[in-house]
Every structure is written in structure tokens, then in C-alpha cells.
Amino acid sequence: MRDTIDDWPTGRLLSVAARLVEQRWRESLERIGLSHAGLIVLHLVERDPLPLGELARRARVTAQTMGRTVEHLERSGYVRLVADPSDRRRKLVERTEEGGRVFDGIGAIEATVFPTVEQAAVLRMSLLQIIRHVGGDPEAPGPDGADDGPARAERG
């Protein structure tokens, strides 16, 4: 029996699709000097500056990992550290205008990476179900605290 893609189980299809999209996404982001982690930070500080620890918690990474990501974004001019008005000793991560421009341009990159899918809303709902089920927390919000966070974080 010949092993064709049409015969693959759903788990294998999902795994291969995820790897291929991740690779193309990473390559596209690297061309503009951004990592996936950096993209998530730009998304999380879209509305308001956040402390490093809160960014790490929302992105589900360690503070050390987040610190390295923020340092890279700061060197690139995409974020800056500012004093917290409620506690001048604490620093907040704030997106710069350049970081906003880069983040706003992600939609065009996304359009070249992700194919147009019939019933995209159904696919999105299925992916959210998989993430919540496999992640062990069926009520978990996305990285920005909203239910639509995971897909948005992938985009921006």
C-alpha cells in the first residue's frame, strides 16, 4: 500500500501543516528582524506598556526568556523601557512607533504565509479546541487575555 498524503491520519496532517507554516512564518519574520517571541511581545504591548514579569506570564515563558526577547526588540528600536508611573523603580515595556509599524505590517506577511482556507472560522474554532484540550485548560484565554488570542498572537 502506498503512503499518500490523502491517507494520513489527522494528527499527522496537523503536525506536518504546523511545521511547514511555522518554518515559513519564521523565515518571513526573520526577513524583518523579528522572532516569533518578539511578535508576541509587540502584540501584548499593543495597547498598554507591561512589566517584564507580566509579559512573561501572558506569553507563557520564563522571565529570563522574556528578558532576552525584550533586549533584542529594544536594540531593534521596536520597544523601549519606561518607568512605571505608579512605581518609578519598576520598568514597563512599551512599543515604539517603529514597533507599531512593523506589527501593523504583519497582516501582509500573514497573507503570503497562510493559504486561504474554506470555512476558516470552522478551522479556527477547531484549532482553539485542540489548543485548549491539549494544553489542559479548556477555559484558558489567549496570550492577551482574550478568547481570540492564540490566532491573533500568531499574526501579531
Secondary structure, DSSP 8 states (H G I E B T S, - for coil): ----GGGS-HHHHHHHHHHHHHHHHHHHHHHTT--HHHHHHHHHTSSS-EEHHHHHHHHTS-HHHHHHHHHHHHHHTSEEEEEETTEEEEEEEEE-HHHHHHHHTHHHHHHHHS---TTHHHHHHHHHHHHHHHHT-TT---TTSSTTHHHHHHH-
